[in-house]
Amino acid sequence: MKLSRQFTVFGSAIFCVVIFSLYLMLDRGHLDHPKNHRREGSFPQGQLSILQEKIDHLERLLAENNEIISNIRDSVINLSESVKDGQRTPEAINFSQGNFSEPLATSYISVDPEDCHFASKTGSPASDVQMLEVYDLLPFDNPDGGVWKQGFDITYDENEWNNEPLQVFVVPHSHNDPGWLKTFDDYFRDQTQHILNNMVIKLQEDKERKFMWSEISYFSKWWDGIDSQKKDAVKRLIEDGQFEIVTGGWVMPDEASPHYFALIDQLIEGHQWLEKALGVKPKSGWAIDPFGHSPTMAYLLKRTGFSNMLIQRVHYSVKKHLASQKALEFFWRQNWDLGSNTDILCHMMPFYSYDVPHTCGPDPKICCQFDFKRLPGGRVNCPWRVPPEAIHSGNIQHRAWMILDQYRKKSKLFRTRVLLAPLGDDFRYSESTEWDQQYQNYQKLFDYMNSHPEFHVKAQFGTLSDYFEALRKAGNLDEKDSKSVFPVLSGDFFTYADRDHHYWSGYFTSRPFYKRLDRILESYLRAAEILYSLAIVQSKKHEKMKVFPSVDHYKLLTEARRNLGLFQHHDAITGTSKDWVVVDYGTRLFHSLMNLKKIITDSAHILILKDQETYNYNPSTPFLTMDDAQSSQDSLPHKIIIELNIQPRYLLIYNPTEQERSSVVSAYVNTPRVKVLSPSGRPVVVQLGAVWDGTSKISQGAYQISFLAHVPPLGFGVYQLLEGQSSDTILADYNLYHNDKAKLVEPYKIFNIQEIQNALDEIMLENSYMKVWFSGNSGLVEKINTKEDNKNHHIKLEFVCYGTASNRDKSGAYLFLPDGEAKPYLYSDLPVIRVTHGTVFSEVTTFFPHVTHTVRLYKVQGLEGQSLEISNTVDIRGEYNREIAMRISSDVESHNRFYSDLNGYQIQPRQTMSKLPLQANIYPMTSMAYIQDSKIRLTLHSAQSLGVASLNSGQLEVIMDRRLMQDDNRGLGQGVQDNKITANLFRLLMEKRNGVDMKEEKLPVSYPSLLSHITSFFINHPMIPMITYADTGISSLLNTFSPLTSSLPCDMHLVNLRMIQSKVDSGPSDEAALIVHRKGFDCRFTNTDLGLLCSTTQGKLKVHRLFNKFHVESLIPSSLSLMHSPPDARNMSEIRMSPMEINTYRIQLR
């Protein structure tokens, strides 16, 4: 009570001061007005203009006063809240007054004990089928199943359908890959446009005909080129239920390599396009070609408002097992869901493929005879050597019985009398004749079967939703109390095998250069989206800023979303397309990377000015430029050298994290005499290092500066770089080992470089958290001592190589078929080792023939000092059928269990099984993998998707690149020989576990710690430095820009703040999509001194108080991809979320 009285008094005092100063200013304004020397006749006019100016002046002052008062109000509210909630410092730090200070030496994280309950709930979700248990159970043998090779013999009794007829939905479809053997544009020109053009004509010929489509990347390109008559026809076909859009994402994405940011983004892009062009909202998911399936995708589809989904590529042994249990249709539930909120009805196709021979029933030889595109005389035939026959009165009775027999057998694998029979394949229905062949022959069969009651069948064309509606009705799913006939399943469907030991674990790594480029583009896209959303609001506040190119930039942003979306396709990010198609994808990504950098620098320009009146947009001399550049789609980025003189150059550092952040930032400058000032003008400790070219050559014109930057959440810190001596700039020292062959080009004047010829026993680096020992021979990590408990841990890093099998089947872009266990990576001479000792970081770099390997230890307090940064530059361009992996062996007693993430969203426990071949024990890792025992968790964080395994207790290994000389017979028709020099980035984090119950290790769920979550975010979203253009006179920059009043809670992640398209033109509307993810985390770690300046708040976020220079006009909940609003949707001020939840809100800022 006392406190709030103090606040009131404090507020009133400030108000009085403001009013008094207003009065004084007005008074002064009156006195200072210049004398009017005109004739007396014009006097009244002059007085009027004086009055007018006074009123303008008063209005301006009142506006400023309002802003001051609202700032005070927010501060008071924040302070009183933090007092009320009993929160400690983190929440009370307020950035709105520009008093953003450099951090204290240590900062403790404050976690609400309530927030720890989620990860420690031990109740296992009540699933009927848990995939980890299925793997335990299955023998993974491969007996011959007869006509259904990978299954079993299916029999039935003729009279089973007497009481309830079989309902068959034949669902025509065409699978269009947005790039694979041809580029996106070539496929569109040669096939896709003809398929869609024919669709409009052929569906209108007969009301019974149905068709469906999923890839909006193609559909939108076609739509933009057709006339309004055709568009109206399409809308009619959709209304009449003849044509359905399924999933409606930009592509049908891979589900192993993409990060959930990109999966959501391509869904939004597709759904937003559909809403604007067609007013259509898809209801069902259709994923027939991704190589294995992730529950993350099921969760995202559920959040978009879908009730149903379909999947196809699942391990043949798993399909057979589920078929034997009649569990191919199930409610897919998330591992972490203790209720049933995440359940989505899923249909798994039972057989080998989605083509016609494998979709009408178990016998492909029979089904192929009902693919009428394969009629004799065509270009495709049946490999079983029995061709289809056109249906006529002479053969219809026999043919109808043949296909009905297949339908009946297939239906015996399911629990209802409703059957799905897809009818399609890759790029089908491109010719008019094919439409006639399929639709006319099937219609004859349907008419015949339906008119013979003794068949007990109703067969018809249908769309996916027609099928699911009938299925739900048959399973009584819409009745409230009935118990579901379908089982509940939890878990994932990796790693996929389509036959024998052919596991598709190669593509988890194939073309790793582009898997890394994808992640870099995601980071830039998110930064550009957020900054653009704020800049566009800012630009409307001032007349001078209206020249900000908001519409042009929105077009570039849309193009970047679409290029990133296209790359999530299951032949793009997977690395499974032709070389020139890879170049096409790469060129698109590269082009958008350039554009996003422009959007980021232009948006930063608008936000960082102190005086908006000085704003001037000139594309030819940008106000800011990025400090790195990339010269082509397949080259690595390099730093730009900043030219310094006595005039300061400003380095703007953007923090893409939603929490206050301290990170080490490096830049290249042209002089060793350099001084860096912080945003508050204080000198900063700088490590000055040499810029090396190879093992022993030092650049004469470039120097690396590294310092700890401290930046507000989603904001900027402005650092000054000046030429001049500074006692805070400290040189790094260097030791070079085994450098006989390449003596230093010249003894270097500035740096202290020692050459050591014979290997020492070991090399040691240390910071305040750990000591790390490296081998003096190989330069690789051998041991780590954690200072907190002074324990030594054997952690040994090595490189290993795999060859490919010597029999007929060999590894290729998709398959990993190794020639046995990995062999050590051998090198003839001892590698050159360069050790850097500095004040900001120390590192050991080892130069092997195919890998340049660096381990860096940051000497800073907080998050960056607690893990090792590992970077590898891999070059295997001269190799022959080799795959190179990095293996970490430790004394962690992990046995056969390890953990890998799915799509950067959730952790999936894994079991390494001796009954499976080596290649089956490799799993996708999008952002992290870990092993643990009761005392330690060892996590490898990754900034790119790669294949990961734990083949022995205490081990983690990650496959970094693969070069394969042959095709693996999955249709690509080439090996993988377009390898690039590829940079891989990792962090190795060791955490001490507390109070762990080992019973939990058997649970199907696990969570990273908060430290781990934020470490992952840091390597995937580094700080973004920008430099002011050399000749700009820059007087009026803010020291810091803080769009938020405080850090978000530690477990709340702002996935995106994405401007929504305008309903009328190609520019933005005044709404944005605010996408928030509340992470699930495990508290049972020693969580002291994380250097995190945030707390947790039980999933509550007061959004109307979140923004500092912006006012929240409205905040309305929405479905994930903006398709639906909840029935009770209304303007809200506080978000409340459960752990693991991802929510989207429509937000309007001004």
TIMINU-343803 format. One record per residue (C-alpha): x, z, y; residue in one letter. Coordinates in steps of 0.1 Angstrom, whole numbers, plus 5000, padded with zeros to 4 digits. Layout:
N
XZYA/...
END
This chain:
1150
500050005000M/502850115023K/504649785016L/501749565024S/501249755057R/504849685065Q/504249315058F/501249305081T/503149465109V/506049235103F/503748925103G/501949035135S/505249095153A/506448755145I/503148605156F/503448785190C/506948665195V/505948305188V/502948315213I/505248475239F/507848205235S/505147935237L/504148075270Y/507748085283L/508347725271M/505247605288L/506247775320D/509647635318R/508147295311G/506247325344H/509347425364L/511647165349D/509446875357H/511246625380P/509946595416K/507846295422N/509246085451H/506345845453R/504045805483R/501246055485E/498545805476G/499845805439S/499946185437F/496846245416P/498045985390Q/501346175387G/499546505383Q/497546355355L/500546235337S/502146575341I/499046735326L/499046485298Q/502646565290E/501946935291K/499046895266I/501246675243D/503946945245H/501547215237L/500247025207E/503746975194R/504547345199L/501347455182L/502147225152A/505547385150E/504047725153N/501547645125N/504447555102E/506347865111I/503248085104I/502547915071S/506147955061N/505948325069I/502648355050R/504248195019D/507248425022S/505048725025V/502848624996I/505848554975N/507448884984L/504249084978S/503648894945E/507148974933S/506649344943V/503349344926K/504549184894D/507549414894G/509749114890Q/513449134899R/515448914921T/515048564906P/511548504916E/512048664950A/514748414961I/512948194985N/514347864997F/511847785023S/513747935052Q/516847735044G/518548055035N/519747915002F/522848114995S/525748054971E/525248254939P/526348604931L/529048654905A/526848744877T/523148694874S/520948834847Y/517948654834I/514648844833S/512548744803V/509048894801D/508949064766P/505548904761E/507248564762D/509348664731C/506348704708H/505748334703F/508948264683A/508748584663S/505248524650K/505848514613T/502448384601G/503048044585S/500547784596P/497747754571A/498647404559S/497647274525D/500647044524V/504047154539Q/506546864538M/509447094532L/507747224501E/506946874489V/510646784491Y/511447094470D/508846984445L/509446614441L/511946494414P/512646174435F/512845974404D/511645614405N/509845524372P/508245184369D/504545234378G/503344894365G/501744654390V/502044924416W/505844944411K/506345274430Q/503045434419G/500945474388F/498245294369D/494745334385I/491645324364T/487945374373Y/484545394357D/482245094365E/479345324374N/481145544399E/479545364429W/475945354415N/474745634438N/476945574468E/478245224474P/481845154485L/482045064522Q/484944824528V/486344754563F/488744454564V/490744494596V/492444174609P/495544244630H/498744074641S/501944274644H/503844154674N/507444284679D/508444294716P/511844154706G/513544134672W/514743804659L/513843644692K/513643794727T/510443934741F/509943624763D/510743374735D/508243544711Y/505643534739F/506243164746R/506343054709D/503843284693Q/502043564711T/500343374738Q/498843144712H/497543434691I/495743584721L/494443244733N/493043174698N/491543524696M/489343454726V/488043124712I/487643234675K/486043574680L/483343404701Q/482443174672E/480943454651D/479743794661K/480843934627E/484543874634R/486844154646K/490444174658F/492744434673M/495844464693W/498344734702S/501344624723E/500344624760I/503744484770S/502644144755Y/498944184764F/499644244801S/501943944803K/499243724788W/496543874810W/498443794841D/498543424832G/494843364822I/491843264843D/488943484852S/486643314828Q/488843414799K/489243764813K/485443804813D/485243684777A/487843944766V/485844214784K/482644104766R/484444104732L/485644464739I/482144574749E/480644414718D/483144594696G/484644274683Q/488044334699F/489744674700E/492944794717I/494645054694V/497245304706T/497645104739G/501145214746G/503644964762W/505044914727V/504745064692M/507745294696P/510345404671D/509745774663E/513245894654A/515445804684S/513245814715P/513046124736H/509546264743Y/509946184780F/510145804771A/507345824745L/505045984770I/506045734798D/505345424777Q/501945564767L/501145634804I/502345284814E/500045114788G/497045334794H/497245304832Q/497544934829W/494444924806L/492445144829E/493144924859K/492844574843A/490144634817L/488644984822G/489445054785V/490445384768K/491945354733P/490745604707K/492945554677S/496745534669G/498145244649W/501845264638A/502445034609I/506144954614D/508245244628P/510745344601F/509545694593G/507145914614H/507446214636S/504846494642P/505846474679T/503946134681M/500946304664A/501046574691Y/501346334720L/498446114707L/496246424703K/497046524739R/496046174752T/492646244737G/492946054704F/491146184673S/492645944647N/495845774638M/497345564611L/500945544597I/502645334571Q/506445364565R/506845684545V/509145744515H/507745584484Y/507945904464S/506046094491V/503345824492K/503045844454K/502746224454H/500146234482L/498245954465A/498146154432S/496646454452Q/494246224472K/495946354502A/496846024520L/494246114546E/494846454562F/494746654594F/498246644607W/499046984623R/502147094642Q/504447324623N/504247584652W/500447574655D/498947894640L/495347764648G/494147414645S/494347294681N/496947024673T/495046874643D/494646494643I/493046294615L/495746074600C/495445784575H/498645694556M/498645354540M/499445394503P/501545094494F/504944934501Y/504144724532S/501544644558Y/501444274547D/498344134529V/499844154494P/500244534498H/497044624516T/494044504496C/494944714465G/497744824441P/498544474426D/500444254451P/500143954428K/496343964431I/496244064468C/498543774477C/495843534464Q/493643674492F/496043594520D/494543254529F/497343164552K/499343114520R/496942834506L/498942554490P/500342314515G/501142574541G/504542714552R/504243054534V/503543104498N/503143384473C/506443504457P/504343604425W/503843224420R/500043234419V/498643084451P/495343164468P/492342944462E/489942854489A/486543014482I/483742784470H/480642814449S/482542734417G/485043024420N/483243284442I/481843504415Q/485243544398H/487143584430R/484743844444A/485144044412W/488944014415M/489144154450I/486444414445L/488544544415D/491444594439Q/489244764465Y/487845004440R/491345094426K/492645154461K/489645364470S/490445594440K/493445724460L/491145864487F/488446124490R/485545924504T/483745604496R/485045434528V/487945204524L/490345044549L/491844704540A/494144574568P/494444194569L/497544084588G/501344064591D/504043984617D/502943734644F/499843624624R/496943424637Y/499043204660S/497342884648E/493642794650S/493642684613T/494743034602E/491843194619W/489542964600D/491243014567Q/491143384568Q/487743454585Y/485743184567Q/486943264532N/486543634537Y/483043594552Q/482043394521K/483343684499L/481543944520F/478243754519D/478443714482Y/479344074475M/476844224499N/473944014484S/474644134449H/473344494445P/475144534412E/478444524430F/477544844449H/479644744479V/479144674516K/482144474529A/482644354564Q/485244294591F/486044594612G/488344744638T/490345064633L/487745274651S/484845124630D/486745254600Y/487445604614F/483845644626E/482545564590A/485245794575L/484346084598R/480646034589K/481446024552A/483546334554G/480946524575N/483546584602L/481146584631D/479046854616E/480147194630K/480147414599D/481047184571S/484447254554K/486746954558S/487146734528V/490646644541F/493746864536P/495946994564V/499546864564L/502546984585S/506046854587G/507646514593D/508346184574F/512046134577F/514246004561T/512445684550Y/513245494519A/511245184510D/512745134475R/515445264452D/518145454471H/517645244502H/517445514529Y/516945394564W/519345644580S/521745384594G/519545294623Y/519745654635F/523145554649T/523245164650S/524145024684R/524945374699P/526145224732F/522545144740Y/521145474727K/523345634753R/522445394781L/518745464773D/519245834780R/521145764812I/518345544824L/515745814815E/517646064836S/517745824866Y/514145734862L/513046094862R/515146164893A/513845854911A/510245934902E/510446284916I/512346194948L/510145884954Y/507046104951S/508346344977L/509746075000A/506545885001I/504746205013V/507446265039Q/507345905051S/503745935061K/504546235084K/506546035110H/505945705127E/509645605124K/509545655086M/506645415080K/509345145075V/510345315042F/509745035016P/507245234995S/505544934980V/508744744972D/510245054956H/507045114936Y/507344774921K/510944844911L/509845184897L/507145014877T/509544754864E/511945034854A/509245224835R/508344904817R/511944814808N/512545164795L/509145144777G/510144814761L/513344964748F/511445234729Q/510144954706H/511045014669H/513544724669D/515144804703A/516345164706I/516845154668T/519644894671G/517944654646T/517544334665S/519644014668K/522744024690D/521343814718W/518144024718V/520244334722V/521844164753V/518344094767D/517344464763Y/520644574777G/520344344807T/516844484815R/518044844813L/521144764834F/519044584860H/516644884863S/519545124864L/520744954896M/517244954911N/516645324903L/519945414920K/518645234951K/515345424950I/517145754946I/519545694976T/516745564998D/514445854990S/517246104995A/517945945029H/514346025041I/514346385027L/517746505040I/517446415077L/517246705101K/515646495128D/513246245114Q/513346045147E/516845925137T/515545755106Y/516545395103N/516145185072Y/518644905068N/519044765033P/522344585042S/524144905052T/522645185031P/522845535044F/523945665010L/525545514979T/526045654944M/529545764936D/529745564904D/529245204894A/528844994862Q/529944644863S/527844494834S/525144584808Q/527744654781D/530444834801S/531045204808L/530445344843P/533445424865H/533845644896K/534045494931I/537045614951I/535845794983I/538045715013E/538746025034L/539946075069N/539546365095I/535946265100Q/533946435072P/532346235045R/529246395032Y/528646434994L/524946494987L/524446654954I/521046624938Y/519946884912N/517446724888P/516747064872T/513647264882E/515847584884Q/518547664908E/521747534893R/525547584894S/527447294879S/530947144881V/530946814900V/533846574901S/534546284925A/537446054931Y/539146054965V/542045854980N/544346144990T/545646464975P/545146635009R/541546725005V/539247005016K/535647065005V/533147265025L/529947405010S/526547355026P/526947675046S/530347545059G/532547775037R/535647625020P/535147574983V/537747614955V/538747264944V/540747154914Q/542846854922L/543746644892G/545446314885A/543446004876V/544945874843W/544945534829D/545545564792G/548045814778T/550745824805S/549945614835K/548745784867I/546845614894S/548745614928Q/545645574949G/543045804933A/542746174927Y/540046364909Q/538446664928I/536346904908S/534347204922F/531447424914L/528347304933A/525347534937H/522147354945V/518447454948P/515947334922P/515046964925L/516946974958G/520146874975F/523247054986G/525346875013V/529046915008Y/531646795033Q/534846625022L/537646615047L/541246505047E/543646795053G/545647075036Q/543647355021S/544747665003S/541547634983D/542647304967T/544647384936I/546547134916L/546047094878A/549047114855D/549646884826Y/551446914792N/551946594772L/552746614735Y/554246344713H/554646104741N/557945944728D/556845584729K/555245574763A/557345784786K/555645854819L/555745544840V/557545734867E/558346104872P/555346194893Y/555846384926K/552646574932I/551646714898F/553646934875N/553746734842I/555646874812Q/556546654783E/556846834750I/558146624721Q/557746844690N/554446984682A/553847354689L/552047564664D/548947554685E/547447494720I/545147754735M/542547734763L/540448024776E/537848134801N/535948454806S/533748394775Y/536048254749M/539548144737K/539847814719V/542747714697W/543747354689F/546147214664S/549447114679G/549546814656N/546146664659S/544946824692G/541646914674L/539747254677V/540647494649E/539447844660K/537248014686I/537448374697N/534348514714T/535448774740K/532148964740E/532849104705D/536448984701N/535648804669K/537548504656N/535448214642H/537047934622H/535547624637I/537447314627K/536746974642L/537746644624E/536946284622F/535846124589V/535045764578C/532545604555Y/532845274538G/530045074523T/528945044486A/530744794464S/527644674446N/525244404458R/523344634482D/525444724513K/524944904546S/523544714575G/521644784608A/518844974589Y/520345114557L/523145354552F/524645284517L/528045454517P/530745414490D/530745784483G/531746084504E/533546044537A/537246014537K/539446174563P/540245954593Y/543845864589L/546445774615Y/550045684611S/551745854641D/550946194656L/548546124684P/549446174721V/547846494733I/547346564770R/546546924780V/545146994815T/545247344829H/543147394860G/541247654879T/537847494875V/538347354840F/540947304813S/540847034787E/542646884757V/542546504753T/543746344721T/544445974718F/543645834683F/543645464676P/539745444675H/538745754694V/539745924726T/538546274721H/538346534749T/537346904746V/536747064780R/536347434788L/534847514822Y/536247824838K/533047924856V/530648204853Q/527248124838G/525847844817L/528647584819E/531347824808G/529547924776Q/529847604756S/532547344749L/532047004763E/533046734738I/533346374748S/534446084726N/535145734736T/534845534704V/536145184698D/535845044663I/535744674673R/538544574649G/537144754618E/535644614586Y/532544794571N/533445134585R/531445414600E/533045694620I/531746044621A/532746374639M/532546674615R/532547034625I/533247284598S/532747664603S/532447994585D/528748004593V/526948074560E/524247814564S/524147714527H/522047404523N/519847454554R/520247314589F/517947224618Y/517646914639S/515346824667D/512546574668L/512446364700N/513946654721G/510546824717Y/510647044686Q/513047174659I/512447074623Q/514247274596P/516147054571R/517347104535Q/520346924522T/519446844486M/521846754458S/519146574439K/519146314467L/521846064475P/524146134505L/522345884527Q/519046064522A/520446384537N/521046224571I/518446294596Y/517746174632P/519046394660M/517646324695T/519246614714S/520446894691M/521247014656A/522247364645Y/523347574616I/523047954614Q/523348274594D/522248624602S/524948674628K/525748334644I/523948014655R/526147714661L/524447434680T/525747084686L/523946944717H/523946564721S/523346334751A/522346044729Q/520345994696S/522545974665L/522346044628G/523246404618V/523846584585A/525046914571S/526546814538L/528247144530N/527547504540S/528847574576G/529147204584Q/527546974610L/528446604612E/527346334634V/527745954628I/529045804661M/529345434654D/529045184626R/530444834621R/528944634592L/529844284582M/526644194563Q/522844194565D/520944464545D/518044234535N/515344384558R/514744064577G/517344084605L/519643834589G/522943974604Q/525244274603G/526244494632V/529344344647Q/528644364685D/530244704689N/531144824724K/533545084737I/531045364735T/531045704752A/529345994733N/528846334750L/528146664732F/528247034739R/529147294712L/527347624718L/527947944697M/525448224701E/525248564686K/521948644668R/520248984670N/517749154648G/517048854625V/514848894595D/516348654569M/512848604554K/512148394584E/514848154575E/512448004550K/509747934576L/509047574585P/509747644622V/512547744645S/513247744682Y/516347714704P/517247994728S/516647954766L/520447914770L/520347634745S/517347464761H/518947464795I/522347354781T/520547054766S/518946974799F/522246994817F/524046744795I/521046504796N/520546544833H/523746594851P/523946654889M/523646324908I/526346294936P/525746044965M/528145974993I/527345885029T/528245525039Y/531645525054A/530845415090D/527645615095T/527645855124G/526046155107I/525246445128S/521746545117S/521746625080L/520146935066L/522647165048N/520347185019T/516947035010F/514747264989S/511347104979P/510447414959L/509947774972T/511647914941S/512947814907S/510347734881L/510147994852P/513047934827C/510747804800D/508747564822M/510047214824H/508846954849L/508846654826V/507946424855N/506246384889L/505146034887R/503245844914M/500045694901I/499345324907Q/496845224934S/493545094920K/493644784943V/497244654948D/500644694932S/501644994954G/501145364947P/498045564953S/498145904970D/498146094937E/500946174913A/500946284877A/502546624874L/503646664837I/504747004826V/506147134793H/506347494784R/509147534759K/509047754728G/512147974727F/513748234705D/514848564723C/516948714695R/520248634711F/522548834733T/521048704765N/523248864791T/524748674820D/523348324814L/523848234850G/520248134851L/518448224883L/514948224868C/512648444849S/509648384826T/506048444835T/503948414804Q/503248044812G/501748104846K/502647894876L/501147914910K/501347554920V/499847584955H/502847814964R/505447604946L/506247344972F/508147435003N/507847145028K/504746995011F/501147115009H/499247084976V/495946914986E/494546914951S/495546984915L/493246864887I/493946884850P/493946564830S/494746434795S/498346354788L/498245984798S/495646024826L/492845854805M/490446154805H/489546444827S/488246754809P/484446804815P/485147124836D/487946964856A/488147104891R/490747174917N/492947464906M/495847664921S/497347814890E/498547654858I/498447854826R/500147714795M/500947824760S/504347774745P/505047414733M/502247274754E/502646964774I/500046924802N/499346654828T/497746724862Y/496746494890R/498346634921I/498046524957Q/500746644982L/500846605019R/
END
